[in-house]
Amino acid sequence: MRLIARSTLREYWGKYPDSELPLKLWYAQIKKAGWENFNELKAQFGNASVVGNDRVVFNIKGNEYRLIAAINYRKQIVWIRFIGTHKAYDKIDAKTI
């Protein structure tokens, strides 16, 4: 999968250093993935959830952080739409962000 944009991850772990290693591990898995559908993604990330509008929520660092990505399986692209604490996640609409 191709990730848009890795710089978003770097900016986030610059503000929250404890998220750096978990986000790097997540990125490494995304980069190697080649999912064709959500079922294949779910087999790799059992805690991932579909929230609609092609959005998937990933729990990062034991659910301390949440990452929302829009995924186009056909084009093999993952767009980061949001990274934040669980508390910040509760304040947004994951389907439209």
N, C-alpha and C positions, 0 to 999 in steps of 0.2 A: 504494500500500500504506500502511496505517496502522502506525506503529511503537509498540510498547509496550516499554519506556518510554525516551524520549529522555534522561531524567534519568540513566539508567544510563550512557549515553555520556559525559555531562558529568562525572559522578563519576569515571569511569575516566580521562578525559584530565586531570582535576584532579590525579590521582596520577601519571600518565605523560604529561607535556605533549607529548612527541614523537608521541603518538598522536592529538592533537587534529585536525590537518588531515586525516589519512587517514580518521578516523572521521566527520568532517564531510562529506567527499566521499562516503563510503559511504552516509551518511544521505540526502544529496541524491539519490542514485541510487535508493535504496529508496522515498523519498517519491514519486518520479515513476513508479515501476514499476507495472505492472498485470498481473503474471504470472498465468496460469491454470494453470500446471504447472511442474515442475522443468525441463523442456526449455527453456522460455522464460527462466527464471532463468539457466540454464547458458549460454544464448546471450549474455546480458549479462555474467555473471560466470563466465568460463571456468575459473577456479580453484576454484569452489565445489564442495563434495562433500556428497552425501547420506550421513548416518551412521545413519539409521533413526529410527523414531518421529517422523516429520515434522521431523527436525532437519537443518539444513544448516550446514556449516562454511564460513566465509568467511575467506580470508587477508587480513590487513590489514597495510599497510606492508611489502610484500614478504615476507610470511609471518613477520614479527617478532612479530605478534600474531595471535590467532585469535579469531573471534567465532562463537558458536553461536546460531542462531536457530531457533525453532519457527515454521513457516509454515503458515497456513491459507489456501490459494489461493482457496477459495470465498468466504470472508469478507474476503479481502484484508488479512490481519493478519500482522505479523511481530513475534514476541515474542523479545526478547533473553534468552537463557538463560545466557550466559557470555561474558565478554571476558577474555582473559589472554594472557600470553606463551606462546610455543610450549612452553616447559618446563612451565608450569602446566597447559596443555592436556593434556600427556602424562600427567598425574596424575589426570585425571577420566575418567568414563565419559560420553562425548558423547551417547549414546543416552538416558540417564536424567536428565541434569542439567536 
